[in-house]
Amino acid sequence: MNNNQYYLQKNIVNGIKSDILIFKRLMIYIVNRFTKVEEQRISEEGKLMRNKDKILGTLYGQAIGDAMGMPTELWPLEKIWAKFGRHITEFLDGTSDNDIAQHFTAGEYTDDTNQAFAILDALIETNWQPNQQVLVKHIMDWANQVGAWDNNVLGPSSKAALTLVKEGKDPHEVTKTALTNGCGMRIAPIGALFEPSQQAELIKMVYEVTKITHSSDVAISGAAMIAGAVTAAVADYDWDQIIAYASAVNDEAFKLGAPTWAAKTHQRLQLGLRLAKEHANDPAGFSQAIYETLGTGTMVSESIPAAVAIAYFTRDVEQCAYLCTNLGGDTDTIGAMATAICGAKQGANKIPVAWRQLIDQKNPQHNIHRFAEQMLAFQA
């Protein structure tokens, strides 16, 4: 090989090396650029998923369903019809012949929403890190303030667990067999803290918040079903996607609870959805079918699947609140859960202004807008 050929070959090799280096640098730039764009996209999507209007919709939906369902709480249909007629479409005072509702006037919400907001206060105090002692303290403070021990305000599972706490005893033997819906009635705001991609974080928060009074498999899964439906609704998933996401969260959360013999919320929800499809465009028929077939009592396996099925059927805060208060059974709790999901999907701006104003006026102990601002700032 002569000198000219040698230098020519060397220049070619050096040129190839230079091209490879340029190519590598170009690829690094492209990858970095794509990563930054993707991070920005995810961030922007996150902001779109969790905006203040959707969070407010969740909180007002919870409060509205609770307050409108209050006067008929735990009454059978026959008693509701005799007292109020068949079509309640306004907020009413509790009456003296309802030993729970008699403590409330039109527009006031009950233990469901008061406990939900006590939990928010506790989480805000600890910078959104669940602390069992602080959570219990806030709920106990509320219970003591309203005389919950003597006024039949607390649900059976919560009352049993908190009574043991009050006596300085371990409530675990009670919480692990809790089958009633106190776990779900107060959980909807937790769903509005997360995006669908944060499923594991959502389930962890639900578990930590719920186990203070309810730690059974059906209670943890039922609470997660409600919270998951809210998360998906805030993200503006369509209704079938909301159901799919809520069911998936339910199934994962079920594994964290203590085993019980209770009917499974996933399968019970499927029954509720079937009733919704069978009675499409027939609210009265659907309501009767839920009452007679799925059940509207205080058990998790009745009221939580019923609430999600009702939200799926009505898809509207007003219609949901009307259906729930006329439903019979645990009307305020089913109303709180179902209407929170509808509110999360619709946003507060779709809820009548007069209803939101009434909630604010009749419940001055809480500032819902301030809650929403603090929730919006939350980062999982």
Buried (B, 14 or more C-beta within 10 A) or exposed (E): EEEEEEEEEEEEEEEEEEEEEEEEEEEEEEEEEEEEEEEEEEEEEBEEBBBBBBBBBBBBBBBBBBBBBBBBBBBEBEBBBEBBEEEBEEBBBBEEEBEBBBBBBBBBBBBBBBBBBBBBBBBBBEEBEBBEEBBBBBBBEBBEEBEBBEBEBBBBBBBBBBBBBBEEEEBEEBBBBBBBBBBBBBBBBBBBBBBBBBBEEBBBBBBBBBBBBBBBBBBBBBBBBBBBBBBBBBBBBEBEBBBBBBBBBBBBBBEBBBEBEBBBBBEBBBBBBBBBEEBEEEBEEBBBBBBEEBBBBBBBBBBBBBBBBBBBBBBBBBBBBBBBBBBBBBBBBBBBBBBBBBBBBBBBEBBEEEBBEBBBEBBEEBEBBEBBEBBBEBEB
